[in-house]
Amino acid sequence: MKRLKDEKTARRADTHAVRSGQEEGMTPVEFRARLDAISEQDGVPYGRAFLLFIAEEEHAHVVRKYQGYLALSGAFKCFLLETVELLNTEWRSNLKVKAPLCEFYGQFIVRLTHSFQSLCGAERLAIRGYPYDAYTLLRNIFDSVQLASAALQKVTDFHAIKGIEPEKPFEPSAALKLRKNTERAVRQWMSGDKSGLSQSTIHELARWDALFDHEVHGARLSLAEARGWLKGTELLPVLPAFKEQPFAMFMNRFCEIGWMTHRLVPLIQAPDAALPGSWRQKWRVLDECFEVSVDALTKLMGKKIGGAIVEFVKAKFPFNENSVFPL
């Protein structure tokens, strides 16, 4: 609530500033003209800003070399968009779903589609030259699909994920406490000491997750990119410039979290309304390709995390093309 009040106060302050300028005799045209005047370069309004656009295009051009990743990402997008079309047309129009679904079904669908949209948004950022910013967005998607999988397996439920206790009046501090406790319990069940995963996998996943924390809390990976400037050996980096390591970090986690999301998709099926066989075949192809992509970290690069992710996803997202909504 306090945050909402602060945002409203800030908006009122911005509005007041514009009105004050108008009251002091500055029209909207004059307001813009003053900004135009200080932002011109070689006769081009806002010319320097075009340096950003050019650098972003150059970064996107370099990314094209990752053809395997882009093919997997594109196929995943096509598949999910097709799934939504089938959901909207085959089910809604033909009324194939006869048995009523519980309230959690809608919450699951909204969470799943939001995860997909966030993955697309994060990828846009990464391709255009901001892979660390994109990497931080992946953390929220990772947590969201983990919670959804746990709820679908009845480890928790969609009320607890949101901090809601239906039998009690809503109280913000109690809701926050319940939500945090639920998230901690789910993390322990997913990849912690209560996960049932091998100790090697638990260790590798903990190290993998620590990199998320380094960037999400304090942007330590991003700030390290300026070490050359701090040493006086490089220019200050501001424009996007392609570097393999940060983009690879994003790409690897995108494939992991994309696979986790993909494994949830079949649960949009109601028990009495399976999707077509051609759809199920496409799901299997994508699932196999996601696994190959993730496992390549181990088989081709010798990094243990690839095999650890495979064990984690198969154990904690144990769904397939025939799975249906279980609640």
Backbone torsions as a table, in degrees:
resi	resn	phi	psi	omega
1	MET	NA	-42.7	-179.6
2	LYS	-61.0	-40.1	-179.6
3	ARG	-62.7	-42.9	178.7
4	LEU	-60.8	-42.3	178.8
5	LYS	-63.1	-40.2	179.2
6	ASP	-63.9	-40.5	179.9
7	GLU	-66.6	-40.2	178.0
8	LYS	-64.4	-39.6	178.4
9	THR	-62.8	-41.2	179.8
10	ALA	-64.8	-40.7	178.8
11	ARG	-64.7	-40.2	178.3
12	ARG	-63.2	-36.8	179.6
13	ALA	-65.7	-41.6	178.1
14	ASP	-62.6	-44.9	179.5
15	THR	-61.4	-41.7	-180.0
16	HIS	-62.7	-38.3	-179.2
17	ALA	-64.0	-42.7	178.9
18	VAL	-65.0	-44.4	179.7
19	ARG	-64.3	-37.0	179.0
20	SER	-62.9	-40.6	178.6
21	GLY	-62.6	-38.8	178.5
22	GLN	-67.5	-39.8	179.3
23	GLU	-65.5	-28.5	179.4
24	GLU	-84.9	5.0	175.1
25	GLY	102.3	5.5	179.8
26	MET	-94.9	115.3	177.5
27	THR	-80.6	164.6	176.4
28	PRO	-56.2	-36.4	178.6
29	VAL	-64.9	-42.6	178.6
30	GLU	-66.6	-38.3	178.4
31	PHE	-56.7	-47.9	-179.7
32	ARG	-70.3	-37.9	-178.0
33	ALA	-60.5	-37.5	179.1
34	ARG	-64.7	-40.3	178.3
35	LEU	-70.2	-38.9	176.3
36	ASP	-57.3	-42.5	-173.9
37	ALA	-64.6	-35.9	-177.5
38	ILE	-89.1	-2.2	-174.9
39	SER	-116.5	12.9	-177.7
40	GLU	-86.7	139.8	175.8
41	GLN	-135.5	121.0	-179.2
42	ASP	52.3	40.6	177.4
43	GLY	80.4	1.2	-178.6
44	VAL	-106.2	117.8	177.5
45	PRO	-59.3	130.1	179.0
46	TYR	57.6	35.5	-175.2
47	GLY	-59.6	-40.1	-178.1
48	ARG	-64.1	-30.0	180.0
49	ALA	-62.1	-24.8	179.2
50	PHE	-67.4	-21.0	175.1
51	LEU	-59.8	-37.1	177.1
52	LEU	-64.3	-45.7	-177.8
53	PHE	-63.2	-40.7	179.6
54	ILE	-64.7	-45.2	179.9
55	ALA	-63.4	-38.3	178.6
56	GLU	-64.3	-40.9	177.8
57	GLU	-64.5	-41.0	179.2
58	GLU	-63.9	-40.3	178.1
59	HIS	-63.0	-45.1	180.0
60	ALA	-62.5	-34.8	179.4
61	HIS	-64.6	-42.1	179.9
62	VAL	-65.2	-37.5	-177.2
63	VAL	-62.0	-22.1	-178.6
64	ARG	-59.8	-18.3	-179.5
65	LYS	-69.3	-18.6	-179.9
66	TYR	-86.0	65.9	-171.3
67	GLN	-66.7	-36.3	178.9
68	GLY	-64.5	-45.9	178.4
69	TYR	-61.5	-46.4	-177.3
70	LEU	-64.9	-35.1	177.3
71	ALA	-66.1	-43.4	178.9
72	LEU	-64.2	-45.1	178.7
73	SER	-62.2	-43.8	-180.0
74	GLY	-65.0	-41.5	178.9
75	ALA	-64.4	-39.0	177.9
76	PHE	-61.7	-44.2	179.2
77	LYS	-63.1	-46.1	179.8
78	CYS	-59.1	-42.7	-177.9
79	PHE	-64.7	-44.5	-177.6
80	LEU	-69.7	-37.7	177.2
81	LEU	-64.0	-39.5	176.2
82	GLU	-63.7	-39.8	179.6
83	THR	-60.8	-43.9	179.6
84	VAL	-65.4	-38.0	177.1
85	GLU	-61.8	-43.0	178.2
86	LEU	-64.6	-39.6	179.2
87	LEU	-62.6	-42.4	-176.8
88	ASN	-75.4	-32.3	-174.6
89	THR	-97.8	-57.6	-174.2
90	GLU	-66.1	-38.7	-177.3
91	TRP	-85.7	-52.7	-172.8
92	ARG	-66.2	-46.5	-174.6
93	SER	-77.3	-36.8	-176.4
94	ASN	-94.9	-3.7	176.4
95	LEU	53.6	48.9	-177.8
96	LYS	-74.5	-23.8	-178.7
97	VAL	-83.1	113.0	-176.9
98	LYS	-95.7	-47.3	-178.0
99	ALA	-75.7	137.9	179.8
100	PRO	-67.4	139.9	176.6
101	LEU	-99.8	149.4	-176.3
102	CYS	-73.0	169.9	-177.1
103	GLU	-60.5	-25.1	-177.4
104	PHE	-70.0	-19.8	-179.2
105	TYR	-60.8	-49.3	179.6
106	GLY	-61.5	-39.7	179.5
107	GLN	-64.5	-38.5	178.3
108	PHE	-65.2	-45.9	-179.0
109	ILE	-60.4	-44.5	-179.8
110	VAL	-63.6	-41.5	179.3
111	ARG	-65.1	-40.8	-179.4
112	LEU	-65.2	-47.1	-178.2
113	THR	-68.7	-33.5	176.3
114	HIS	-65.2	-39.1	177.9
115	SER	-61.6	-42.0	178.3
116	PHE	-62.8	-47.1	179.8
117	GLN	-61.9	-38.5	179.7
118	SER	-68.1	-37.6	175.2
119	LEU	-61.5	-41.9	178.5
120	CYS	-64.2	-43.4	179.8
121	GLY	-64.5	-42.5	178.9
122	ALA	-62.6	-41.2	-179.6
123	GLU	-64.1	-38.5	176.7
124	ARG	-58.0	-44.5	178.5
125	LEU	-60.1	-46.8	-176.5
126	ALA	-64.6	-44.2	-178.3
127	ILE	-64.3	-36.0	-178.0
128	ARG	-83.1	1.7	171.2
129	GLY	114.3	14.1	-179.0
130	TYR	-127.1	59.8	-172.8
131	PRO	-65.6	-33.1	179.7
132	TYR	-70.3	-38.9	176.1
133	ASP	-63.4	-39.9	177.1
134	ALA	-64.8	-38.9	179.8
135	TYR	-59.1	-41.0	179.7
136	THR	-66.3	-34.2	177.9
137	LEU	-64.0	-32.5	-179.0
138	LEU	-62.3	-28.1	-178.2
139	ARG	-60.4	-43.7	-178.9
140	ASN	-65.5	-38.0	178.9
141	ILE	-67.1	-42.4	178.4
142	PHE	-55.6	-49.4	-179.7
143	ASP	-63.5	-40.9	-176.5
144	SER	-64.3	-45.5	-178.2
145	VAL	-73.0	-30.1	174.1
146	GLN	-61.5	-47.0	-179.7
147	LEU	-62.7	-41.0	179.6
148	ALA	-63.0	-44.0	179.8
149	SER	-62.3	-41.7	179.1
150	ALA	-63.5	-40.6	179.5
151	ALA	-66.8	-40.0	-179.9
152	LEU	-68.0	-22.6	176.1
153	GLN	-97.9	8.8	174.9
154	LYS	65.0	24.8	171.5
155	VAL	-74.4	-33.4	172.9
156	THR	-143.3	-164.5	174.6
157	ASP	-141.6	168.9	-174.5
158	PHE	-69.0	-21.6	173.9
159	HIS	-68.8	-48.5	-177.7
160	ALA	-64.0	-35.3	177.9
161	ILE	-57.6	-37.2	-179.5
162	LYS	-91.2	-0.6	179.3
163	GLY	79.5	24.2	-176.8
164	ILE	-104.3	134.1	171.0
165	GLU	-115.7	101.2	-170.7
166	PRO	-54.3	-29.8	-176.5
167	GLU	-84.7	-2.4	-177.5
168	LYS	-121.4	151.9	173.7
169	PRO	-63.1	145.9	-178.7
170	PHE	-71.0	129.5	177.4
171	GLU	-134.5	118.6	-170.5
172	PRO	-52.7	-46.7	-176.7
173	SER	-67.1	-38.0	178.1
174	ALA	-67.9	-37.6	178.7
175	ALA	-64.7	-42.0	178.4
176	LEU	-63.0	-42.4	179.4
177	LYS	-63.3	-44.8	-179.9
178	LEU	-64.0	-42.1	-179.7
179	ARG	-62.4	-44.7	179.3
180	LYS	-65.2	-41.9	178.6
181	ASN	-63.4	-39.3	178.4
182	THR	-63.5	-44.5	-179.5
183	GLU	-62.6	-41.4	178.9
184	ARG	-64.1	-44.5	-179.1
185	ALA	-63.3	-41.0	179.7
186	VAL	-66.0	-41.0	178.2
187	ARG	-60.8	-41.1	178.2
188	GLN	-63.5	-40.5	-179.6
189	TRP	-72.3	-33.3	-178.4
190	MET	-74.6	-53.9	-171.6
191	SER	-139.8	10.2	-178.9
192	GLY	-99.3	-157.6	-175.6
193	ASP	-65.9	-20.3	-179.8
194	LYS	-99.0	13.1	-173.5
195	SER	-80.9	-26.8	-174.2
196	GLY	80.4	2.8	177.1
197	LEU	-77.3	163.8	177.2
198	SER	-65.6	152.2	-179.7
199	GLN	-61.6	-35.2	177.7
200	SER	-62.4	-42.5	179.3
201	THR	-67.1	-43.5	178.0
202	ILE	-57.3	-42.8	-179.9
203	HIS	-64.8	-46.5	-178.4
204	GLU	-65.5	-40.2	179.3
205	LEU	-66.5	-35.3	177.9
206	ALA	-64.7	-42.6	177.8
207	ARG	-65.0	-41.7	179.3
208	TRP	-61.3	-43.2	-179.3
209	ASP	-69.9	-31.2	179.6
210	ALA	-61.8	-32.8	176.6
211	LEU	-63.2	-38.7	174.1
212	PHE	-55.9	-49.2	-177.7
213	ASP	-62.0	-37.3	179.3
214	HIS	-58.4	-37.8	-177.5
215	GLU	-90.0	-42.7	-177.5
216	VAL	-66.0	-37.9	-178.6
217	HIS	-108.5	88.3	175.7
218	GLY	107.7	-3.2	176.8
219	ALA	50.2	40.8	-174.6
220	ARG	-67.0	-32.1	177.7
221	LEU	-70.4	-42.7	178.5
222	SER	-63.2	-46.0	-177.8
223	LEU	-63.2	-30.2	179.4
224	ALA	-64.8	-21.3	179.7
225	GLU	-66.4	-17.3	-179.6
226	ALA	-94.0	10.6	-174.9
227	ARG	-63.3	-33.0	177.7
228	GLY	-63.1	-41.5	177.7
229	TRP	-66.7	-40.1	178.7
230	LEU	-62.9	-31.2	178.3
231	LYS	-84.3	-7.6	-179.6
232	GLY	81.0	17.4	-177.5
233	THR	-106.2	-9.6	-177.8
234	GLU	-138.8	161.9	173.1
235	LEU	-73.2	157.0	178.8
236	LEU	-66.9	121.2	-178.3
237	PRO	-80.6	121.5	176.5
238	VAL	-128.5	-46.4	179.9
239	LEU	-73.1	146.2	175.7
240	PRO	-57.9	133.7	176.0
241	ALA	-141.0	129.0	-173.7
242	PHE	-64.5	130.8	170.8
243	LYS	-135.0	132.6	-172.1
244	GLU	-63.1	-43.2	-172.5
245	GLN	-61.8	-53.4	-179.0
246	PRO	-62.4	-36.5	178.9
247	PHE	-69.4	-38.0	178.4
248	ALA	-63.8	-38.1	177.5
249	MET	-60.0	-45.4	178.1
250	PHE	-63.7	-48.2	-174.8
251	MET	-59.1	-43.8	-179.0
252	ASN	-64.1	-41.5	-179.7
253	ARG	-75.1	-30.6	174.9
254	PHE	-60.8	-44.8	180.0
255	CYS	-63.7	-41.1	178.6
256	GLU	-61.8	-51.6	-175.2
257	ILE	-74.7	-31.5	172.5
258	GLY	-61.3	-39.9	178.1
259	TRP	-65.5	-44.1	177.2
260	MET	-57.8	-44.3	179.4
261	THR	-65.1	-43.9	-179.9
262	HIS	-57.8	-37.8	-178.0
263	ARG	-70.4	-16.7	176.5
264	LEU	-86.6	-20.8	-172.2
265	VAL	-56.6	-42.6	-178.0
266	PRO	-59.4	-20.0	-176.9
267	LEU	-75.2	1.6	169.7
268	ILE	-72.9	-15.9	-179.1
269	GLN	-73.2	131.7	173.4
270	ALA	-81.2	154.0	-178.5
271	PRO	-55.8	-28.5	-177.8
272	ASP	-107.2	16.6	-177.2
273	ALA	-149.4	74.3	178.3
274	ALA	-73.7	150.8	176.5
275	LEU	-80.3	165.8	-173.5
276	PRO	-60.8	157.9	179.1
277	GLY	-60.6	-34.8	178.7
278	SER	-63.6	-35.2	177.1
279	TRP	-65.9	-42.6	-179.5
280	ARG	-65.3	-36.1	177.6
281	GLN	-64.7	-42.4	178.0
282	LYS	-62.6	-38.7	179.2
283	TRP	-61.0	-43.3	-178.8
284	ARG	-63.0	-42.4	179.7
285	VAL	-61.3	-46.7	-179.9
286	LEU	-63.8	-41.5	-179.8
287	ASP	-60.6	-43.5	178.6
288	GLU	-64.3	-40.1	-179.0
289	CYS	-69.6	-37.6	174.7
290	PHE	-60.6	-44.2	-179.4
291	GLU	-62.8	-44.1	179.0
292	VAL	-60.0	-43.3	-178.7
293	SER	-63.2	-45.6	-179.4
294	VAL	-68.4	-44.4	-175.5
295	ASP	-70.0	-16.8	177.7
296	ALA	-62.5	-25.4	176.7
297	LEU	-59.2	-32.1	178.0
298	THR	-92.2	-50.6	-172.3
299	LYS	-71.3	-32.3	-178.3
300	LEU	-103.5	-27.6	-174.5
301	MET	-114.6	-5.9	176.1
302	GLY	74.2	17.1	179.7
303	LYS	-95.7	128.5	-175.2
304	LYS	-65.3	-21.5	-174.1
305	ILE	-62.5	-30.5	179.9
306	GLY	-59.5	-51.6	178.5
307	GLY	-63.7	-34.4	178.8
308	ALA	-64.6	-41.9	179.0
309	ILE	-65.0	-40.3	178.3
310	VAL	-59.6	-46.6	178.9
311	GLU	-61.6	-44.0	-178.8
312	PHE	-61.7	-50.6	-176.1
313	VAL	-64.4	-43.4	-178.0
314	LYS	-67.7	-31.6	-179.1
315	ALA	-81.7	-38.6	-171.0
316	LYS	-103.2	-7.7	172.4
317	PHE	-129.3	63.8	-169.5
318	PRO	-82.7	48.4	-175.9
319	PHE	-111.1	157.8	177.0
320	ASN	-141.7	-173.5	-173.4
321	GLU	-63.2	-18.0	-179.5
322	ASN	-97.4	-1.2	-179.7
323	SER	-67.6	149.1	178.2
324	VAL	-129.8	166.5	-179.1
325	PHE	-61.9	122.5	-168.4
326	PRO	-92.9	-6.6	-170.4
327	LEU	-99.8	NA	NA
